[in-house]
Amino acid sequence: MTVLRRTARATAAQAALTLAAALVLVGVVLYIADASIQSRQIDDQLSQVAATVDDANDPPPGMAIAISANNGRISLSPNAPAPTATAVTGPTGYRTMHAGDVDYRALVVDQSGLKVAVLLDLTPWQQGRQRLLVALLAAELAGLAAAAGVAVALSRRAIRPLADALALQRRFVADASHELRAPLTVLHTRTQLLARRTGLDEGLSMQLHGLVADTRALGDVVDDLLLAASARHEPGRSERVDLAQLCHEVRESVAAEANSRGISIDVSTGPAAGKPIVDGVRPALRRAVFALVDNAVNHETTGGTITLSVDRAGAEVSVTVSDTGAGLEPRNAEQLFRRFAHGDGHSAGVRAHGIGLALVREVVEAHDGYITVGGALGHGATFTMHLPAAATH
């Protein structure tokens, strides 16, 4: 469900950005087109005035005129800006001139032995462009807001069937797992009782012990399925969990099996400034730590040591499970978190497929954390859960 929500948000953001980019492109094209049309209108207006002017006394509004006679005398229109006299002494053609903060468009032509300069104040045109730019920006913002709203609505509608299907799948897995748990528990208990009976044939006794191990493995699969169906960090189920205490509990749970294989398990707590306490779903966190330890036991060699290290650094609590067994190739670590995938080096008789490590990452990410992997082939492996520490009260 979390992945679907992230996907919906990412899709909505991408759609909104795409529409925003399209709106920006349209706005830029409109602005450039308007500026080009204005430039042609200005030049046409200057050309018309320059072709019909006969004196400098009565220029059109916003314009100034200068006429230079053959004797060098220059006639200027009333209130003509300073660039007017300069323009008439310059070369013919169009140019842009400046006087203080005002921009002028000028046209200089030769007309019947006279040189005529016509200047147009560009301030009204520039103000019009500014108003257009403001209008385009307002339209862009409104369009972006509308596009974001539409994209969010459409993305939510698009993923709703997927969310419903995922919820239905979770309910089915949970219901099926609950139905399987009871008969598996009974079967496991009966096989244990049979295996403990004395006077059994040695071969039959070995088969019964193997059956006990198989029923325990099936029980683990059911537990994994149940937890996978409800591994989300739901606020209603959240509680304060001491990870150091949790690690000791897990150690006690697997110590007997590990000792039977000649493997020792240690728990160490770093010199943290605060207790390694997090807010989370205790059964899910316990199963995640148990899965890491179980994975380490299955890959450890006889005489090896598995270490559970708990530490707190600032606002983060970490649980590290390291072993001295077969190890792994760090660049291939990502595939270990795929469901029903496994790496090389499994011990004989160990279930080769499962969802243990995939489930660990789901639980950690559901608690707003992340997991890192280290190690090398032949030199053991290290899995570290990083979780946000609980807020102090």
N, C-alpha and C positions, 0 to 999 in steps of 0.2 A: 504493500500500500504506500509506503514511504517513497519507493522508487517511482510509482505511478504519479504521485504528487510532484516529485521533482521533475519527472518527464513533462507533466502538464505545464509546470511553471517555465521550464526551458522552452517548450514549444510555443507558449504564449509570448515569451520574451523574444524569440526568434521571429515570430510572425509580426509582432509590434515593431521590431527594429527594421524588418523588411518593408513594412508599410511606411514607416517613418522615412526610410531612405528614399522610397518612391515619392513621397510627398515633398521631401527636400529637393529632389531632382526636378520635380514639376515646378516648384517655387523658383529655383534657380533659372530654369528655362524661361518662365514667365518674366522674371526680373530682367534677364538679358534681352529678351524680345522687346519689352517695354522701353528699356534704355536705348536700344537700336532705333526704335520708331521715333522716340523723342529726338535723338540726334539728327535723324533725317528731317524731321519737322523743323528743327532749329535752323539747319543749313538751308532748307527751302525758303524759310521766312527771311533769312538774311539775304539770300540771293534775289528774292523778289523786291525787297526794299532797295538793295544796291542797284538794281536795274532801272528803277523808276525815280530815284532821288534826283532832285534838281537844286536843292539848297539844304543847309543844315539847321534851319530855324525851327522846323516842326517835325521832329522824329516821332515814330510810333511809340506807344507806351512801353517802357522798359528798355528802350534802345537809345543809343547815342550815335551821332553822325559827325564825321570829319571830312572836309573836302580840301584838297591841296591843289592850288592853281599852278599854272606854268611858271609864274613869277615867284613861287615859293611861299605864297601867302596861304595860311591854313585857317579855314572857317570851322568853328566848333559849335555844336548844338548846345543850348542852355543846360547847365548842370552836368555837362559831359565829364565822366571820370578821367583821371589822369592817363590811363592807357590809351584813350582815344587818339590823342595827338601822336603818341608813340606808334600806334598801329598804322596811321596814314603815311608815315615815313618809312615803313617797312616794306617787305616784298608782298606781292599779291598772293591771294589764296586764303584758306581758312586757317585759323589758329585759336588756341585757348590762352587767355591772358588773365592775370590776377592783380587785384588792387586791395590790399589788406586781407579781409576775410571773404571778399566777394570774387567770384569767378565770372569771366566774360567769355563769350564766343564771338570772335571777330572775323569779318570778311573784308578783304581789301581787293578792289578792282580798278582797272583803268577805264575811264568812261569819257569819250569825246575830249581828249586832251586833259582831262582832270583825273585826279586820283581820289577815290572815294573809299572811306573806311566806315563800316557799320558794326557797332558793338551791341550785343544783347546780354542783359543781366540774366545769369543762369539761376539766380536764387529761387524764383518760383518753380522752375523745373526740378531743381534739386529737392525742394520741399515736397513736391509731388512724388518723387522717387522715395523719399523717406517715409511718406505716408503709405506708399505701396509696400515698402519693406516691412513696416510695422504690421500692416494688414496680413501680409504673407506669414510673418512669424506667429501672429495670433492664430491664423488658420492652421499652421503647422502644429502648434501646441494642442489646439482643439482636435485636430485630426489624429495626433499621436495618442491623446487620451482616449478618444473614441476607438482607435485601432487596438489599443491595449485592452480596453474593456471587451471589445468583440472577440479578440484573440483568447482572452481568459475564459469567456463564456463558451466559445466553441471548443477549446481544449478540454474544459471540464466535461462538456457534453460528450466529447469523443472518447474520453477515458472512462466514463461512467460504466459502460458495459464491461470493460476490462476489470474495473474495480469490483463490480458485482460478481463477475466470474471468479475473481481471486478470493473474495469473501466466501463464495459457495465452495470453492476448492478447500479453503482452510477449514470450513465447518465439516466437510466430508472427511478430510484427513483426521481431524480431531475426533469425530464420532467413530470412525473406523478404528482408530488407535485405542480409544476407550473400550470398544467392544473386544479388541484383541488382548488388552492388558490382563483382564481377569482370567481367561483360560490359560494364558501363558504363565501367569503367576502360579496357578494350580499345577500346571505341567512341570514347572521348574521345582516346585516343592516336592512333588511326587518322585521325580527323578533323584532329588537329593536324598530323600528317605530310602529309596532303593539302593543308591550308591553306598549308603552308610551301613547297610545290612552286612553282617559277617557271614562267612561261609560261602560266599559267591565265588564262582570260577574267576580266575584272574583275568581272562580275556573278556568275560562278561562285565566284570568290574570296571575295566578300562573303557569299555563301550558306554557304560552308564555314566562314568565321569565325563566322557566326551559329550554325552547327551546333556548333562548338567551345564557344561560350558556353552553348548549350542543354544539351549533355552535362555541362558543369561544373555547371550549375544542378541537373540531375538527380542528379549526384553529391552535391551539397549536401543535397538532399532525403533521399537514402539515409543520409547521415551523421546528419542530424537524427533520422530514424526510429530508427537504431541507438542514438543517445544517449538519445532519449526512452524507449526500452525498457529502458535500464540507467543512468538518471541518478541513481539513489539513491546516497546517501553510505554505501557499504559499508566497514566498518572494514578488511576484508582488502585493499581496493584503495587505501586512504588513504595519502598520503605528504605530506611537507612541500613546499609549493609557494610559490616566490617570485613574487608577482604582478607585481612590477616587471619581472622578467625575462620573464615570460609576456606582458606587454603589448608589450615590445620584439619578441618573436617574432611576435606577431600583426601588429604594424606592418610587419615585414619581409614577411609573407605577402601583405598587401593593398596594399603601397606601389606596386607596378607598375601595378595596375589603377587605383588612385586617381590616380596621376600622369598616366595616359592620359586621365583626365577633368579634369585641371587642379585636382586636390584635393590638399592637403598634409595629412599626418598627423604629429602631434607627440606625444611621450610626456614627461610631467613627473612628478617624484617630489617630494612634499611634504617639509618638514623634520621627518620623523617621529622620535620618540625611539627607535624600534626598527625592524627590517626588516619590510616588509610581507609576512610569511610566514603562510600558513594551512595547516591540515591538510585535505586533500581529495583528490578524484580529479582528477588533472591533465588528462586528456583532456576531461573534462566541463567543467572550469573554462576550459580553453583555448577550447573550442567556444562557451561562453557569452560570453566576451569577444569572440571572433571574430564572433558573431552581432550583438552590439551595434555593433561597428565596421562590419560589413557593412550593417546597417540605417542607420547614419549616412551611409555612402558613397552609398547608394541615395537618400537624401533631401537630400544636399548639392548645392549649385550650383557651377558652374565657378568656380574662383578661391577657393573656400571652404576652411576649415581645420577639421580634426577633431582634438580634443585628448583624449588618454588621460591622466588624472591618477590617480596612485596615492598613497595616504596612509595613515598609521596614527595613530589616536587612542586611546590606552589599549589596551583589549582588543579593538578593532575595526579592521579593515582595509577601506578603501573603494577601489573602482575606478570612476572617473567617465568616461563617454564623452560628450563634448559636441560639437555641430556648429553651424554657422552657416547651416543650410539652411532648408527650408520650415517647420520648427517644428511645434508641435502645440498643441491646446487641452488644458490640464492636466485639466480635468474629464472629458475623454473618454479619458484615458490608460489607464483600466482595460480598455477594450475591446481595446487593442492586445495585451494579454496573453492574449486568447482565441485558441485554435488556429484557423488559417486565416482570421484576421481581419486587417485592415490599416486604417491611417488614410489620410487624403487626402494628396496631394502626392507620390505615387510617381513616380519618373522614368520616362520613356518606355522601353519595352523591359524593364523590371524585372519579375521575377516578382511578381504581385500577391498571391498567397496563399502561406502557409507556416506553419511552427510555430516560427520563430526566436525571437521574443520570449517566446512561451509556454514554450519550452524553457529560455530564460534563467532565468525565474522558477522553474521546476521545479528546475533545477540549484542556484540560490541557496538556495531553501528546503530542499533536500535536504542542504545544508551548514550548516543552522541559521542562515541569514542572511535578508536581505530586500532588496528593490529599490525605489528611489524614482525618481520621474519629475518633471521640471520643464521649463519652456520656455514659449513663446508663439508664436502663429501669425506666421510671417514673421521670427521672431527665433531660430530654432534650437531644438534639444531637448537635454535632458540626462538621461542614465540613469546611476544610481549603484547599484552592487552593494555591499552592506554585509555583511561576513563576519567571524566571530569569529577573532581572531588566534591563531596556534598558541602553545601553552604553551611557555614557555622552559624549557630543560633545564639 
